[in-house]
């Protein structure tokens, strides 16, 4: 978000936070929680949160500073291929393997809308 960090997800089921200037991982740098490969991962616009979706159908919101899962929004039987925060961080969008885009409210943990 501020240009000094990069977040990546991989087939090893982990999420890694990198310092772009050094190419090294940072202290909260390896996040574990997915059970299959991580398909999509994004920093929130503020840089304080990380959103991840995986082939395991799990959708997590992480604390970017500590690497702790703050919320679990979805545990589906379909893979999650794409994730995004709204600019205000009041909604998250999730593109799923069943062709449906789901919009979630991360504060209430409620599904707001499905787009088919």
N, C-alpha and C positions, 0 to 999 in steps of 0.2 A: 504493500500500500504506500509506504513512504519511499519506496525505491531501494531499500537496503536489504530486504528479505524476499525470499522466494519459498513457496511451499509446493511440495510434490507428493504424489501418491504412487504406489507401485504394486506390482504383482506379488511382492513379499508381504502384503497386507499392512504395511506401515505407511505413515505420513511423515515426511521429513521437512524441517524448516532449515533453510540455508541462509547464511550471510553471503550476499552476492559479492562483496568486496574481497572476501578471503576464500570463498568457495567451500568453507567449512560449515558443519552443522552448529547450531547454537544450543545453549543449555537445555531448553525444553524441546530439543530438536527431533526426537523420534517418538511419534505418537502411535500407540497401539490400542486397538479396539475392534477393528474389522477382522472378519474371519476368512474373507476372500479378498481378491485384489481390489484396490482402491481405484475407482474409475474417474472420479472428479473431485477436486479439492480447490477451495477458494478462500482467500482472506476476505473478511468483511471490509466495507469501505473505511471504517475507523481503524482497521488493523488489529483490533483487540480480540477478534473471534476468527475461527476457521470453521468452514462448513465442509463436510466430506460425505460422499456417497460411494457405495461400493457394490460389487457384484454379489455381495451377501444380502443386499436389500436394506442395509442399515444406513441411516442418515444421522450424523452426529454434528453437534456444535461444540467446538473445543475452545478453551481459553488459550489464546495464542501465547501468553506469557508463561503459563504453568504447564500446558500440555494436558490438562485435565478435561475430561468430557463434562460439559455443563448440561447438555440436554440430548436426549435421544428422541427424534421426532417421528421416526418411521422404522418399522421392522417388517419388511415385505418379503414375499417369496419371489418378487421380480427384481432384477438388478436395477441399480440407479446409475445412469450413464452421465448425467449432467446436473450440476448444482449451481445456484446463484443467489446472492443476497440482493434485495432491493436497495436502492441508494440510501434509504432511511434506516435500513436494517430491520424494518417492521414486518417484512415478509421474506420468505425464502421460496425459491422455485426449484422443482425437482423433476428432471426428465427421466422417466422410468422405461424399463424394457418392455412394458406392455403397451407403449405408445401414448401413455397418458402423462401430461404435465400436471403435477400437483403443487398447489400454492399453500404454504403453511404459515401460521402465525407462531413464531418461535417463543413468544412470551406465554401464550395460553396453551401452547402445544396442540392447537386445534387445526384441522384441515379446513381451509377457507374455500377452496375451489378446485375442481378438476377440469382440465381442458383436454378434450378428445379430438 
